[in-house]
Amino acid sequence: MEPNVLALPHCEGVEPACGAAGDDDCCASGAVAGGGFDRVNDPALPATVANFELDRYEVTVGRFRQFVADYPRNRPMPGAGAHPRIEGSGWQAEWDAMLPADAAALQLALQCDPNFRTWTDAPGDKEMAPINCVSWYVAFAFCAWDEGRLPTETEWNYAAAGGNEQRPFPWGDAAADDSRANFGCDTAVDACLLPTVGSTPAGDGKWGHSDLAGNVAEWVLDYHGTMRPTCRDCAILEDETFGREARGGDFSHPEEQLATSSRLGFAADVGQTFLGFRCAR
């Protein structure tokens, strides 16, 4: 199925230069047909999700630049960015303190590592690379500003696993390689530059989404915690002190983290070079 592509609300100035051919809309969004599946490919963890839209690409530096330009006027209001079927999933006023105070502080936070960060204060040759060094709070704020939200872990897992196809990897059963995902770079000896989003089309998921494995791991709405036995449009909103969930593996970690069953939690207030995100609607 080909994704339904549409322009997102804050992408008027973003060059359509993503994908393997370098000519696709970096803000494209693809429809995911809802249904039932087993989370982390475990029959003991069935779930159902409704239809939703998911960004085809990870949020790029160029797309994120518009958010920075309007910051901090675009900080979310309480309740913004909520999942329409999950009560209490929107922005909370106490989270305001976890956001950078102003645009200068935000730009400083985006420079979390001098070697592997993708942000540059002026536009350069990384505009179509995924933005990294973003905390969970900043990722949430961006998606709310962009009239969307962070996907739930269940939605993200459903899209990556191809729904009830229960794919071990977004592309299917085959082992990971460089044509399918950007992963396994030894950051101790290699430059490990992040490429244009969508540069490994052989790894696209069932609904046409790119980089669901590799490139950067992706923040989702949920805390990293215990999955309830059954789930219908649900999310883990209780803090079990394990951080927030990020899915999909990344450029600097091994193949096993690319699996659709892999789960990892990270401190929500810290941006890392291997962490990025995409938005849902």
Secondary structure, 3 states (H helix, E strand, C coil): CCCCCCCCCCCCCCCCCECCCCCECCCCEEEECCEEEEHHHCCCCEEEECCEEEECCCCEHHHHHHHHHCCCCCCCCCCCCCCCCCCCCCCCHHHHHHCCCCHHHHHHHCCCCCCCCCCCCCCCCCCCCECCCCCHHHHHHHHHHCCCECCCHHHHHHHHCCHHHCCCECCECCCCCCCCCCCCCCCCCCCCCCCCCCCCHHHCCCCCCCCCCCCCEEEEEEECCCCCCCEECCCCCCCCCCCEEEECCCCCCCHHHHCCCCCEEECCCCCCCCEECCCEC
